[in-house]
Amino acid sequence: MTAHGNESLPINLTIRLRQGPDGGEHEFRLVAADGRPAAGSTLPDPDAALAAVERFGEDIFFPKPGPPRLCTQQYGGPQTALVTGTFRGRTVAATFRRTDGCEIARWNAMAPLLGGTAGPAGRLGD
């Protein structure tokens, strides 16, 4: 199997989004098979969410060790999101926050999966 040989495996992710410590929790699902959103997806834009997951999922869900990253010390808000489930046959348990520049970039890259839309900074590594 090639490094990309598992691209046709299903995706089944649950996203629990909390707007803040005292805010309510919203739950979304992304279910996809054969590169298309499937029944059971409850995100506002499952096509955009799937595109973000396919583009950034491998690097964000399963980061490879590397040198420490320098992150700007800025606060993007109290929102948190927990993403669990399976991505191309692998178990996912990823937490997203907006606590510094690196975390904000991760959030923006995956914004459609987290129930929103990516803005101009919605590219990993910005």
C-alpha positions in Angstrom: 0.0 0.0 0.0 1.4 3.4 -0.9 1.4 6.3 1.5 -1.8 7.5 -0.1 -3.3 4.1 -0.6 -5.8 4.6 2.3 -7.5 7.6 0.8 -10.6 5.7 0.0 -11.1 4.5 3.6 -14.1 6.1 5.3 -13.9 9.1 7.6 -16.1 9.3 10.7 -15.4 12.2 13.0 -17.3 13.8 15.9 -16.6 17.4 16.7 -17.5 18.8 20.1 -17.3 22.6 20.0 -17.4 24.8 23.1 -17.6 28.6 22.7 -16.1 29.2 26.1 -15.9 27.8 29.7 -19.5 28.8 30.4 -20.8 28.3 26.9 -22.9 25.4 25.7 -21.5 22.6 23.6 -22.3 22.0 20.0 -21.8 18.6 18.4 -21.3 18.0 14.7 -20.4 14.9 12.7 -18.5 14.4 9.5 -19.1 11.1 7.8 -17.5 10.5 4.4 -16.9 7.5 2.1 -15.3 7.4 -1.3 -14.2 11.1 -1.1 -17.8 12.4 -0.5 -19.8 13.4 2.5 -22.3 10.7 3.5 -25.5 10.5 5.4 -25.0 11.4 9.1 -22.9 14.5 8.4 -24.3 17.4 10.4 -21.8 20.2 9.7 -23.0 23.4 8.1 -20.8 22.7 5.1 -19.8 19.0 4.9 -18.1 19.5 1.5 -15.8 22.2 2.8 -15.1 20.3 6.0 -14.1 17.2 4.0 -11.9 19.3 1.8 -10.1 20.7 4.9 -9.7 17.3 6.5 -8.4 15.8 3.3 -5.9 18.7 2.8 -4.7 19.1 6.4 -5.9 16.1 8.4 -2.8 13.9 8.1 -0.5 16.7 9.4 -2.9 18.0 12.0 -4.2 14.7 13.4 -0.9 12.9 13.2 1.9 15.4 13.5 5.4 14.2 12.9 8.1 15.1 15.5 10.2 18.0 14.6 12.0 21.0 16.0 10.1 23.2 18.3 7.9 25.8 16.6 8.0 29.5 17.5 4.4 30.7 18.0 3.2 34.3 18.4 1.8 35.0 21.8 -1.7 36.1 20.9 -5.0 35.0 22.2 -7.7 34.2 19.7 -10.6 33.4 22.0 -11.9 30.9 24.5 -13.3 28.4 21.9 -12.2 24.8 22.2 -13.0 21.8 20.0 -12.4 18.1 20.5 -12.3 15.9 17.4 -12.6 12.2 17.8 -13.3 9.2 15.5 -11.5 7.7 12.6 -9.6 9.2 9.6 -8.6 6.8 6.9 -8.5 3.8 9.3 -6.6 5.7 12.1 -8.0 6.8 15.4 -8.2 10.5 15.9 -8.3 12.4 19.3 -7.3 16.0 18.6 -8.0 19.1 20.6 -8.1 22.6 19.1 -7.7 25.9 20.9 -7.1 29.5 20.0 -4.4 30.2 22.6 -1.5 31.2 20.5 -0.5 31.9 16.8 0.2 28.2 16.1 -3.1 27.0 17.6 -5.0 29.8 15.8 -3.4 28.6 12.4 -4.5 25.0 13.2 -8.0 26.2 14.0 -8.2 28.3 10.8 -7.0 25.5 8.6 -9.7 23.2 10.0 -12.4 25.9 10.5 -15.0 24.1 8.2 -14.6 20.9 10.3 -15.1 23.0 13.5 -18.4 24.3 12.3 -17.2 27.6 10.7 -15.4 28.8 7.6 -11.8 29.4 7.0 -10.8 33.1 6.7 -7.8 34.4 4.8 -5.6 32.9 7.5 -7.2 29.5 7.0 -4.0 28.0 5.6 -1.8 25.7 7.8 1.5 27.3 8.6 0.5 31.0 8.2 
